[in-house]
Amino acid sequence: MSALKDLLQRYRECSQTERDKGAYFERLIQSYLKNDPKYDFQDVWLWNEWAESHGKDARDVGIDLVAQDRETKESWAVQCKFYAEDTKIYKRHIDSFFTESGKAPFARRLIVISTNATSEHDG
């Protein structure tokens, strides 16, 4: 098993709630985006941190992370979905993300999911 699969399995096993599991995954992706050279982000914030510092409602609106591009200063909305490997992702799972990330100041979107099982149609 790969190191990433091992880590994700540990998250699944030690999480007491689905919210805990999601929070672990969001922080993992936050760290990844801050450090991967493919993405040149100035910073990456958890949604509630970013929202509070920008006078926005910090409640869950479907955006999990906000990243700022170092060069262009564009804001990226990031959605993190941590499901079992065989769980199928449907459009309804990310509708609120598309709605909220389509508003200013977001110029780009990124969806990170823990499964390859996506659907062309909502089910």
C-alpha positions as a Markdown table, in Angstrom:
| # | Residue | x | y | z |
|---|---|---|---|---|
| 1 | Met | 0.0 | 0.0 | 0.0 |
| 2 | Ser | 1.3 | 3.5 | -0.8 |
| 3 | Ala | 2.1 | 6.0 | 1.9 |
| 4 | Leu | -0.9 | 8.1 | 0.8 |
| 5 | Lys | -3.3 | 5.2 | 0.9 |
| 6 | Asp | -1.9 | 4.3 | 4.4 |
| 7 | Leu | -2.5 | 7.9 | 5.6 |
| 8 | Leu | -6.0 | 8.0 | 4.2 |
| 9 | Gln | -6.8 | 4.7 | 5.9 |
| 10 | Arg | -5.6 | 6.0 | 9.2 |
| 11 | Tyr | -7.8 | 9.1 | 8.8 |
| 12 | Arg | -10.8 | 6.8 | 8.2 |
| 13 | Glu | -10.0 | 4.7 | 11.2 |
| 14 | Cys | -9.2 | 7.4 | 13.7 |
| 15 | Ser | -12.0 | 9.8 | 12.8 |
| 16 | Gln | -14.9 | 9.8 | 15.2 |
| 17 | Thr | -17.2 | 11.7 | 12.9 |
| 18 | Glu | -17.5 | 12.4 | 9.2 |
| 19 | Arg | -16.7 | 16.0 | 9.9 |
| 20 | Asp | -13.4 | 14.9 | 11.6 |
| 21 | Lys | -12.6 | 12.8 | 8.5 |
| 22 | Gly | -13.2 | 15.7 | 6.2 |
| 23 | Ala | -11.2 | 18.1 | 8.4 |
| 24 | Tyr | -8.2 | 15.8 | 8.3 |
| 25 | Phe | -8.4 | 15.6 | 4.5 |
| 26 | Glu | -8.8 | 19.4 | 4.1 |
| 27 | Arg | -5.7 | 20.0 | 6.1 |
| 28 | Leu | -3.8 | 17.4 | 4.1 |
| 29 | Ile | -4.8 | 19.1 | 0.9 |
| 30 | Gln | -4.0 | 22.5 | 2.3 |
| 31 | Ser | -0.5 | 21.3 | 3.1 |
| 32 | Tyr | -0.1 | 19.7 | -0.3 |
| 33 | Leu | -1.2 | 22.8 | -2.2 |
| 34 | Lys | 1.2 | 25.0 | -0.1 |
| 35 | Asn | 4.2 | 22.8 | -0.9 |
| 36 | Asp | 3.7 | 21.3 | -4.4 |
| 37 | Pro | 5.7 | 23.2 | -6.9 |
| 38 | Lys | 3.0 | 22.6 | -9.6 |
| 39 | Tyr | 0.9 | 25.1 | -7.8 |
| 40 | Asp | 2.6 | 28.4 | -7.0 |
| 41 | Phe | 0.3 | 29.6 | -4.2 |
| 42 | Gln | 1.1 | 32.5 | -2.0 |
| 43 | Asp | -1.0 | 30.9 | 0.7 |
| 44 | Val | -3.9 | 28.4 | 1.2 |
| 45 | Trp | -6.5 | 29.0 | 3.9 |
| 46 | Leu | -9.2 | 26.9 | 5.4 |
| 47 | Trp | -12.5 | 28.3 | 4.3 |
| 48 | Asn | -13.5 | 29.6 | 7.8 |
| 49 | Glu | -10.1 | 31.3 | 8.2 |
| 50 | Trp | -10.4 | 33.0 | 4.8 |
| 51 | Ala | -14.0 | 33.9 | 5.2 |
| 52 | Glu | -13.6 | 35.5 | 8.6 |
| 53 | Ser | -10.6 | 37.6 | 7.4 |
| 54 | His | -12.5 | 38.8 | 4.4 |
| 55 | Gly | -15.8 | 39.6 | 6.2 |
| 56 | Lys | -17.7 | 36.7 | 4.7 |
| 57 | Asp | -20.0 | 34.2 | 6.3 |
| 58 | Ala | -17.8 | 31.4 | 7.7 |
| 59 | Arg | -20.5 | 28.7 | 7.6 |
| 60 | Asp | -20.0 | 25.7 | 5.3 |
| 61 | Val | -21.0 | 26.9 | 1.8 |
| 62 | Gly | -19.3 | 24.1 | -0.2 |
| 63 | Ile | -15.8 | 25.7 | -0.5 |
| 64 | Asp | -13.3 | 24.0 | 1.8 |
| 65 | Leu | -10.1 | 25.9 | 1.0 |
| 66 | Val | -9.1 | 29.2 | -0.7 |
| 67 | Ala | -5.8 | 29.6 | -2.4 |
| 68 | Gln | -4.1 | 32.7 | -3.8 |
| 69 | Asp | -1.9 | 32.5 | -6.8 |
| 70 | Arg | 1.5 | 34.0 | -6.1 |
| 71 | Glu | 1.9 | 35.6 | -9.5 |
| 72 | Thr | -1.6 | 36.6 | -10.6 |
| 73 | Lys | -3.1 | 37.0 | -7.1 |
| 74 | Glu | -6.2 | 35.2 | -8.4 |
| 75 | Ser | -8.2 | 33.4 | -5.8 |
| 76 | Trp | -8.9 | 29.7 | -6.2 |
| 77 | Ala | -11.9 | 28.0 | -4.6 |
| 78 | Val | -11.0 | 24.4 | -3.6 |
| 79 | Gln | -13.4 | 21.6 | -2.8 |
| 80 | Cys | -12.2 | 18.5 | -0.9 |
| 81 | Lys | -14.2 | 15.3 | -1.0 |
| 82 | Phe | -12.9 | 12.4 | 1.2 |
| 83 | Tyr | -15.0 | 9.3 | 0.4 |
| 84 | Ala | -14.3 | 5.6 | 0.3 |
| 85 | Glu | -12.4 | 4.6 | -2.8 |
| 86 | Asp | -15.4 | 3.0 | -4.4 |
| 87 | Thr | -17.9 | 5.8 | -3.7 |
| 88 | Lys | -19.3 | 7.3 | -6.8 |
| 89 | Ile | -19.3 | 11.2 | -6.9 |
| 90 | Tyr | -22.4 | 12.8 | -8.4 |
| 91 | Lys | -23.0 | 16.4 | -9.4 |
| 92 | Arg | -25.3 | 16.9 | -6.4 |
| 93 | His | -22.2 | 16.3 | -4.2 |
| 94 | Ile | -20.5 | 19.4 | -5.6 |
| 95 | Asp | -23.5 | 21.7 | -6.6 |
| 96 | Ser | -23.0 | 24.1 | -3.7 |
| 97 | Phe | -19.3 | 24.3 | -4.5 |
| 98 | Phe | -20.1 | 25.3 | -8.1 |
| 99 | Thr | -22.7 | 27.9 | -7.0 |
| 100 | Glu | -20.4 | 29.6 | -4.4 |
| 101 | Ser | -17.2 | 29.3 | -6.4 |
| 102 | Gly | -18.8 | 31.0 | -9.4 |
| 103 | Lys | -19.0 | 34.3 | -7.4 |
| 104 | Ala | -16.4 | 37.0 | -7.0 |
| 105 | Pro | -13.5 | 36.9 | -6.0 |
| 106 | Phe | -13.0 | 33.4 | -7.3 |
| 107 | Ala | -11.2 | 33.1 | -10.7 |
| 108 | Arg | -10.5 | 29.4 | -10.6 |
| 109 | Arg | -11.8 | 26.1 | -9.2 |
| 110 | Leu | -10.1 | 23.0 | -8.0 |
| 111 | Ile | -11.8 | 19.8 | -6.9 |
| 112 | Val | -9.8 | 17.1 | -5.0 |
| 113 | Ile | -11.5 | 13.8 | -4.5 |
| 114 | Ser | -10.4 | 10.5 | -2.9 |
| 115 | Thr | -12.1 | 8.4 | -5.5 |
| 116 | Asn | -11.9 | 7.9 | -9.3 |
| 117 | Ala | -15.6 | 6.9 | -9.4 |
| 118 | Thr | -17.4 | 9.8 | -10.9 |
| 119 | Ser | -20.7 | 9.9 | -12.8 |
| 120 | Glu | -21.7 | 11.7 | -15.9 |
| 121 | His | -25.2 | 11.9 | -14.6 |
| 122 | Asp | -26.7 | 12.6 | -11.2 |
| 123 | Gly | -28.0 | 9.6 | -9.4 |
